[in-house]
Amino acid sequence: MIEEIRISEIFPVSAKRLFDAWLDSEEHSEFTGSKSNIKPVVGLKFSAGNGYITGRIISLQPYGRIVQSWRTTDFPKSSPDSRLEILFEKVNNGTRITLIHTRLPKGQASDYEKGWKKNYFKPMKKYFKKSK
């Protein structure tokens, strides 16, 4: 069975700020604390987490949505890439990011949900709080 997760967090900055930072190698590396290689180009391969995460940018809707094929070195070799959809929604106190991560290998959704919170949302809260 293929699994999925959906998680959201609000950040005190604009959707443009978050979108641009997510797709910038230097800032992505800074807010996660690990090397990333990413640019805002549809079809481009990317990596994050010092090479732990790899994938391809499937579509971009500026300041609203990013869709990626996505996998980690923990995926079974026979598993297809998962699909990550990142939504950016303006709210009163900033922007809500919602991650919809589908097609995860069986038994791994809980681990990836924890990983998103620990390795992305938590450090992003700190990073964007100081970079307002």
C-alpha positions as a Markdown table, in Angstrom:
| # | Residue | x | y | z |
|---|---|---|---|---|
| 1 | Met | 0.0 | 0.0 | 0.0 |
| 2 | Ile | 1.2 | 3.5 | -0.9 |
| 3 | Glu | 0.9 | 6.1 | 1.9 |
| 4 | Glu | 0.5 | 9.9 | 2.1 |
| 5 | Ile | 0.8 | 12.7 | 4.5 |
| 6 | Arg | -0.6 | 16.2 | 4.7 |
| 7 | Ile | 0.9 | 18.8 | 7.1 |
| 8 | Ser | 0.7 | 22.6 | 7.4 |
| 9 | Glu | 2.6 | 25.4 | 9.2 |
| 10 | Ile | 2.3 | 29.2 | 9.2 |
| 11 | Phe | 5.3 | 31.4 | 8.7 |
| 12 | Pro | 5.4 | 35.1 | 9.4 |
| 13 | Val | 6.5 | 36.1 | 5.9 |
| 14 | Ser | 5.0 | 36.5 | 2.4 |
| 15 | Ala | 4.3 | 33.6 | 0.0 |
| 16 | Lys | 6.8 | 35.1 | -2.4 |
| 17 | Arg | 9.5 | 35.1 | 0.3 |
| 18 | Leu | 8.9 | 31.4 | 1.1 |
| 19 | Phe | 8.5 | 30.3 | -2.5 |
| 20 | Asp | 11.7 | 32.0 | -3.6 |
| 21 | Ala | 13.7 | 30.7 | -0.6 |
| 22 | Trp | 12.4 | 27.1 | -1.2 |
| 23 | Leu | 13.8 | 27.2 | -4.7 |
| 24 | Asp | 17.1 | 28.9 | -4.0 |
| 25 | Ser | 20.0 | 26.6 | -3.3 |
| 26 | Glu | 21.7 | 28.9 | -0.8 |
| 27 | Glu | 18.6 | 29.7 | 1.2 |
| 28 | His | 17.3 | 26.2 | 1.1 |
| 29 | Ser | 20.6 | 25.1 | 2.5 |
| 30 | Glu | 20.6 | 27.8 | 5.2 |
| 31 | Phe | 17.1 | 27.1 | 6.5 |
| 32 | Thr | 17.6 | 23.3 | 6.6 |
| 33 | Gly | 21.2 | 23.3 | 7.7 |
| 34 | Ser | 22.2 | 20.9 | 5.0 |
| 35 | Lys | 23.5 | 21.2 | 1.4 |
| 36 | Ser | 20.8 | 21.7 | -1.3 |
| 37 | Asn | 21.0 | 22.2 | -5.0 |
| 38 | Ile | 17.7 | 23.6 | -6.4 |
| 39 | Lys | 16.6 | 26.3 | -8.9 |
| 40 | Pro | 13.1 | 27.4 | -10.1 |
| 41 | Val | 13.2 | 25.5 | -13.4 |
| 42 | Val | 10.5 | 23.0 | -14.4 |
| 43 | Gly | 12.1 | 19.7 | -15.3 |
| 44 | Leu | 15.3 | 20.4 | -13.4 |
| 45 | Lys | 16.7 | 17.7 | -11.0 |
| 46 | Phe | 17.3 | 18.9 | -7.5 |
| 47 | Ser | 18.8 | 17.5 | -4.3 |
| 48 | Ala | 18.6 | 18.4 | -0.6 |
| 49 | Gly | 19.7 | 17.1 | 2.7 |
| 50 | Asn | 23.3 | 16.6 | 1.6 |
| 51 | Gly | 22.0 | 14.3 | -1.2 |
| 52 | Tyr | 19.6 | 12.3 | 1.0 |
| 53 | Ile | 16.7 | 13.8 | -1.0 |
| 54 | Thr | 16.6 | 13.9 | -4.8 |
| 55 | Gly | 13.9 | 14.6 | -7.4 |
| 56 | Arg | 12.7 | 16.7 | -10.2 |
| 57 | Ile | 10.6 | 19.9 | -10.4 |
| 58 | Ile | 7.3 | 18.9 | -12.2 |
| 59 | Ser | 5.5 | 22.2 | -12.1 |
| 60 | Leu | 5.7 | 25.7 | -10.6 |
| 61 | Gln | 2.9 | 28.2 | -10.0 |
| 62 | Pro | 4.8 | 31.3 | -8.8 |
| 63 | Tyr | 4.1 | 32.0 | -5.1 |
| 64 | Gly | 1.3 | 29.5 | -5.0 |
| 65 | Arg | 2.4 | 25.9 | -5.7 |
| 66 | Ile | 5.4 | 23.7 | -6.3 |
| 67 | Val | 5.1 | 20.0 | -7.4 |
| 68 | Gln | 8.1 | 17.7 | -7.3 |
| 69 | Ser | 8.9 | 14.1 | -7.8 |
| 70 | Trp | 10.7 | 13.2 | -4.6 |
| 71 | Arg | 12.7 | 10.3 | -3.1 |
| 72 | Thr | 15.3 | 9.6 | -0.5 |
| 73 | Thr | 18.1 | 7.2 | -0.2 |
| 74 | Asp | 15.8 | 5.2 | 2.2 |
| 75 | Phe | 13.3 | 4.4 | -0.5 |
| 76 | Pro | 13.4 | 0.8 | -1.7 |
| 77 | Lys | 15.2 | 0.7 | -5.1 |
| 78 | Ser | 12.0 | -0.8 | -6.6 |
| 79 | Ser | 9.8 | 2.1 | -5.3 |
| 80 | Pro | 8.8 | 4.8 | -7.7 |
| 81 | Asp | 9.4 | 8.4 | -6.7 |
| 82 | Ser | 6.8 | 10.0 | -4.4 |
| 83 | Arg | 5.0 | 13.2 | -5.3 |
| 84 | Leu | 5.4 | 16.3 | -3.2 |
| 85 | Glu | 3.0 | 19.2 | -3.6 |
| 86 | Ile | 3.8 | 22.4 | -1.7 |
| 87 | Leu | 1.0 | 24.9 | -1.4 |
| 88 | Phe | 1.5 | 28.6 | -0.3 |
| 89 | Glu | -1.6 | 30.3 | 1.1 |
| 90 | Lys | -1.7 | 33.9 | 2.3 |
| 91 | Val | -3.2 | 34.2 | 5.8 |
| 92 | Asn | -3.6 | 37.1 | 8.3 |
| 93 | Asn | -0.2 | 36.6 | 10.0 |
| 94 | Gly | 1.8 | 35.4 | 7.0 |
| 95 | Thr | 1.7 | 32.4 | 4.8 |
| 96 | Arg | 0.5 | 28.8 | 5.4 |
| 97 | Ile | 2.6 | 26.2 | 3.7 |
| 98 | Thr | 0.8 | 22.9 | 3.2 |
| 99 | Leu | 2.8 | 19.8 | 2.2 |
| 100 | Ile | 0.9 | 17.0 | 0.5 |
| 101 | His | 3.3 | 14.1 | 0.2 |
| 102 | Thr | 1.8 | 11.2 | -1.7 |
| 103 | Arg | 3.0 | 7.8 | -3.1 |
| 104 | Leu | 5.3 | 7.2 | -0.1 |
| 105 | Pro | 6.5 | 3.6 | 0.3 |
| 106 | Lys | 4.5 | 1.5 | 2.7 |
| 107 | Gly | 5.3 | 2.0 | 6.3 |
| 108 | Gln | 7.3 | 5.2 | 5.8 |
| 109 | Ala | 4.7 | 8.0 | 6.0 |
| 110 | Ser | 5.0 | 8.5 | 9.8 |
| 111 | Asp | 8.8 | 8.8 | 9.6 |
| 112 | Tyr | 8.6 | 11.4 | 6.7 |
| 113 | Glu | 6.0 | 13.4 | 8.6 |
| 114 | Lys | 8.3 | 13.6 | 11.6 |
| 115 | Gly | 11.2 | 14.4 | 9.3 |
| 116 | Trp | 9.3 | 17.3 | 7.6 |
| 117 | Lys | 8.5 | 18.8 | 11.0 |
| 118 | Lys | 12.0 | 18.3 | 12.5 |
| 119 | Asn | 14.2 | 19.1 | 9.4 |
| 120 | Tyr | 12.1 | 21.7 | 7.7 |
| 121 | Phe | 9.3 | 23.3 | 9.6 |
| 122 | Lys | 11.2 | 23.7 | 12.9 |
| 123 | Pro | 14.3 | 25.2 | 11.4 |
| 124 | Met | 12.2 | 27.3 | 9.0 |
| 125 | Lys | 10.3 | 28.9 | 11.9 |
| 126 | Lys | 13.6 | 30.0 | 13.4 |
| 127 | Tyr | 15.1 | 31.1 | 10.1 |
| 128 | Phe | 12.1 | 33.2 | 8.9 |
| 129 | Lys | 11.5 | 34.7 | 12.3 |
| 130 | Lys | 15.0 | 36.3 | 12.2 |
| 131 | Ser | 14.9 | 37.1 | 8.5 |
| 132 | Lys | 11.6 | 39.0 | 8.4 |
